Amino acid sequence: MGIESDGHRQEQWSAEGFSQMNDSEAHATEGTKFSSRFDEGAMKRLVVFGMMVLMAGVVSVHAQMKLGHVSTEAVMKQLPDAQDAQKQLDALTAGWQDDLNKMQADWKKKFEEYDKKKLIMTDQRRADTERELRELDQKMAEFRNQKFGQNGELFAKQNELMKPVQDRVFKAIQEVALEEGYDYVFDKSGEILLMYTNIKYDLTEKVLAKLKVTTRTNVK
């Protein structure tokens, strides 16, 4: 059951060993950066927002409803706590990525040696080498999942470092909203899709002030 006996076996090994190499950096940074995506979830949020606007119009017949918006993405980018947490996550990710790269290099070296000598190997030696390659491949997959998987160490560390910062931001938003008398405050970073916003209702600067952060540039 050697690699050479199967016309596609070598390609299979190559695919197994390297199919996820190009994705490893994507896994490494997954969930550590802020982004907005126009997907089905965003469409649903847009519908919800539209319903809220309609509701606001109905309620405004009896009382004026005050709506505001804030960019949590802009707040997090200027918050020292968030920056420090991101640096820790980046350093941790880089170390794990180096370990994964070494394992991939070892697999590649072993496969290339096998590929050169497979024709003169004994059946037993060929079977042993193939087993070792499979074990190395499995080891890489387990390491990748352990570090970068959905419930991996990166996810846990991100929650540990970022959640306290996010809680502080949420508390500041609540305080600003209460002090300014807002009925609803939306996050324009992507949680609620806003097609238009009036700058005079942007509470981002006030939230940063509440967090005692000096802005470097004007937040848009």
VEXVO-960568 format. One record per residue (C-alpha): residue number from 1; residue in one letter; x, y, z. Coordinates in nm, 2 decimals, always signed. Layout:
BEGIN
NUM;a;X;Y;Z
...
% end
This chain:
BEGIN
1;m;+0.00;+0.00;+0.00
2;g;+0.29;+0.23;-0.09
3;i;+0.26;+0.58;-0.21
4;e;+0.39;+0.49;-0.55
5;s;+0.14;+0.21;-0.60
6;d;-0.14;+0.46;-0.61
7;g;-0.12;+0.70;-0.90
8;h;-0.27;+0.98;-0.69
9;r;-0.11;+0.89;-0.36
10;q;+0.18;+1.14;-0.40
11;e;-0.06;+1.42;-0.48
12;q;-0.27;+1.31;-0.18
13;w;+0.03;+1.34;+0.05
14;s;+0.12;+1.67;-0.09
15;a;-0.23;+1.80;-0.05
16;e;-0.26;+1.66;+0.31
17;g;+0.07;+1.81;+0.41
18;f;+0.03;+2.15;+0.25
19;s;-0.35;+2.20;+0.19
20;q;-0.38;+2.41;+0.50
21;m;-0.04;+2.58;+0.49
22;n;-0.17;+2.89;+0.31
23;d;-0.47;+2.91;+0.55
24;s;-0.26;+2.89;+0.87
25;e;-0.20;+3.26;+0.89
26;a;-0.57;+3.32;+0.83
27;h;-0.64;+3.09;+1.12
28;a;-0.38;+3.27;+1.32
29;t;-0.54;+3.61;+1.29
30;e;-0.90;+3.49;+1.28
31;g;-1.11;+3.67;+1.53
32;t;-0.83;+3.91;+1.64
33;k;-0.92;+4.19;+1.41
34;f;-1.24;+4.40;+1.37
35;s;-1.42;+4.38;+1.04
36;s;-1.76;+4.45;+0.88
37;r;-1.91;+4.20;+0.64
38;f;-2.22;+4.25;+0.42
39;d;-2.36;+3.89;+0.46
40;e;-2.69;+3.74;+0.54
41;g;-2.64;+3.83;+0.90
42;a;-2.59;+4.19;+0.80
43;m;-2.91;+4.18;+0.59
44;k;-3.10;+4.05;+0.89
45;r;-2.96;+4.33;+1.11
46;l;-3.06;+4.58;+0.84
47;v;-3.41;+4.46;+0.85
48;v;-3.41;+4.48;+1.23
49;f;-3.27;+4.83;+1.21
50;g;-3.54;+4.93;+0.96
51;m;-3.81;+4.80;+1.19
52;m;-3.66;+5.00;+1.48
53;v;-3.67;+5.32;+1.26
54;l;-4.03;+5.25;+1.17
55;m;-4.11;+5.19;+1.54
56;a;-3.93;+5.52;+1.63
57;g;-4.15;+5.69;+1.38
58;v;-4.47;+5.55;+1.54
59;v;-4.35;+5.63;+1.89
60;s;-4.25;+5.99;+1.79
61;v;-4.61;+6.07;+1.74
62;h;-4.64;+6.08;+2.12
63;a;-4.28;+6.15;+2.22
64;q;-3.95;+6.23;+2.04
65;m;-3.71;+5.93;+2.04
66;k;-3.34;+6.01;+2.05
67;l;-3.11;+5.78;+1.85
68;g;-2.73;+5.79;+1.85
69;h;-2.45;+5.58;+1.71
70;v;-2.09;+5.50;+1.80
71;s;-1.79;+5.33;+1.64
72;t;-1.66;+5.07;+1.88
73;e;-1.40;+4.98;+1.62
74;a;-1.26;+5.34;+1.64
75;v;-1.27;+5.33;+2.02
76;m;-1.09;+5.00;+2.04
77;k;-0.82;+5.12;+1.80
78;q;-0.74;+5.42;+2.03
79;l;-0.78;+5.25;+2.36
80;p;-0.44;+5.16;+2.51
81;d;-0.58;+4.85;+2.69
82;a;-0.70;+4.71;+2.36
83;q;-0.38;+4.79;+2.18
84;d;-0.18;+4.61;+2.45
85;a;-0.41;+4.31;+2.44
86;q;-0.37;+4.30;+2.06
87;k;+0.01;+4.31;+2.08
88;q;+0.00;+4.01;+2.33
89;l;-0.23;+3.82;+2.09
90;d;+0.00;+3.89;+1.79
91;a;+0.31;+3.78;+1.98
92;l;+0.14;+3.46;+2.09
93;t;+0.01;+3.39;+1.74
94;a;+0.36;+3.45;+1.59
95;g;+0.52;+3.20;+1.82
96;w;+0.26;+2.93;+1.74
97;q;+0.29;+3.00;+1.37
98;d;+0.67;+2.95;+1.39
99;d;+0.61;+2.61;+1.56
100;l;+0.37;+2.52;+1.29
101;n;+0.61;+2.63;+1.01
102;k;+0.88;+2.41;+1.16
103;m;+0.65;+2.10;+1.17
104;q;+0.56;+2.17;+0.81
105;a;+0.93;+2.20;+0.71
106;d;+1.00;+1.87;+0.88
107;w;+0.72;+1.70;+0.70
108;k;+0.83;+1.84;+0.37
109;k;+1.19;+1.72;+0.42
110;k;+1.08;+1.38;+0.52
111;f;+0.85;+1.34;+0.22
112;e;+1.12;+1.46;-0.02
113;e;+1.36;+1.20;+0.12
114;y;+1.09;+0.93;+0.09
115;d;+1.01;+1.04;-0.27
116;k;+1.37;+1.00;-0.38
117;k;+1.43;+0.66;-0.22
118;k;+1.09;+0.49;-0.24
119;l;+1.19;+0.28;-0.54
120;i;+1.48;+0.12;-0.36
121;m;+1.31;+0.09;-0.02
122;t;+1.20;-0.25;+0.11
123;d;+0.83;-0.29;+0.16
124;q;+0.87;-0.27;+0.53
125;r;+1.08;+0.05;+0.52
126;r;+0.83;+0.21;+0.28
127;a;+0.54;+0.12;+0.50
128;d;+0.72;+0.26;+0.81
129;t;+0.80;+0.59;+0.64
130;e;+0.45;+0.63;+0.52
131;r;+0.32;+0.57;+0.87
132;e;+0.56;+0.84;+1.00
133;l;+0.44;+1.08;+0.74
134;r;+0.08;+1.02;+0.84
135;e;+0.16;+1.07;+1.20
136;l;+0.34;+1.40;+1.13
137;d;+0.05;+1.52;+0.92
138;q;-0.19;+1.43;+1.20
139;k;+0.03;+1.61;+1.46
140;m;+0.02;+1.93;+1.25
141;a;-0.36;+1.91;+1.22
142;e;-0.40;+1.86;+1.59
143;f;-0.16;+2.14;+1.67
144;r;-0.34;+2.38;+1.43
145;n;-0.68;+2.29;+1.58
146;q;-0.55;+2.32;+1.94
147;k;-0.41;+2.66;+1.89
148;f;-0.62;+2.82;+1.61
149;g;-0.94;+2.62;+1.62
150;q;-1.29;+2.74;+1.70
151;n;-1.24;+2.66;+2.07
152;g;-0.87;+2.67;+2.07
153;e;-0.62;+2.85;+2.29
154;l;-0.62;+3.17;+2.07
155;f;-1.00;+3.20;+2.11
156;a;-0.97;+3.15;+2.49
157;k;-0.68;+3.40;+2.52
158;q;-0.86;+3.66;+2.31
159;n;-1.17;+3.63;+2.54
160;e;-0.94;+3.66;+2.84
161;l;-0.76;+3.97;+2.72
162;m;-1.04;+4.15;+2.52
163;k;-1.35;+4.09;+2.73
164;p;-1.25;+4.32;+3.02
165;v;-1.17;+4.60;+2.76
166;q;-1.50;+4.54;+2.58
167;d;-1.69;+4.55;+2.91
168;r;-1.53;+4.89;+2.99
169;v;-1.63;+5.03;+2.65
170;f;-1.99;+4.90;+2.69
171;k;-2.01;+5.06;+3.03
172;a;-1.89;+5.39;+2.89
173;i;-2.14;+5.38;+2.61
174;q;-2.42;+5.32;+2.86
175;e;-2.31;+5.61;+3.07
176;v;-2.29;+5.85;+2.78
177;a;-2.63;+5.74;+2.66
178;l;-2.78;+5.79;+3.00
179;e;-2.62;+6.13;+3.05
180;e;-2.72;+6.25;+2.70
181;g;-3.07;+6.11;+2.72
182;y;-3.04;+5.87;+2.42
183;d;-3.31;+5.60;+2.38
184;y;-3.11;+5.39;+2.14
185;v;-2.74;+5.38;+2.05
186;f;-2.62;+5.17;+1.75
187;d;-2.27;+5.04;+1.68
188;k;-2.18;+5.15;+1.33
189;s;-1.88;+4.92;+1.32
190;g;-2.08;+4.63;+1.17
191;e;-2.31;+4.50;+1.44
192;i;-2.59;+4.71;+1.30
193;l;-2.57;+4.81;+0.93
194;l;-2.63;+5.18;+0.89
195;m;-2.67;+5.31;+0.54
196;y;-2.66;+5.67;+0.65
197;t;-2.55;+5.84;+0.97
198;n;-2.56;+6.21;+1.07
199;i;-2.22;+6.31;+1.23
200;k;-2.39;+6.52;+1.49
201;y;-2.53;+6.21;+1.65
202;d;-2.19;+6.03;+1.66
203;l;-2.11;+5.95;+2.03
204;t;-1.77;+5.80;+1.96
205;e;-1.57;+6.10;+2.08
206;k;-1.78;+6.13;+2.40
207;v;-1.72;+5.76;+2.47
208;l;-1.35;+5.81;+2.43
209;a;-1.37;+6.10;+2.66
210;k;-1.55;+5.89;+2.91
211;l;-1.27;+5.64;+2.89
212;k;-1.02;+5.93;+2.93
213;v;-0.85;+5.86;+2.59
214;t;-0.70;+6.14;+2.40
215;t;-0.79;+6.10;+2.03
216;r;-0.50;+6.11;+1.78
217;t;-0.72;+6.20;+1.48
218;n;-1.08;+6.28;+1.42
219;v;-1.29;+5.97;+1.42
220;k;-1.51;+5.92;+1.12
% end
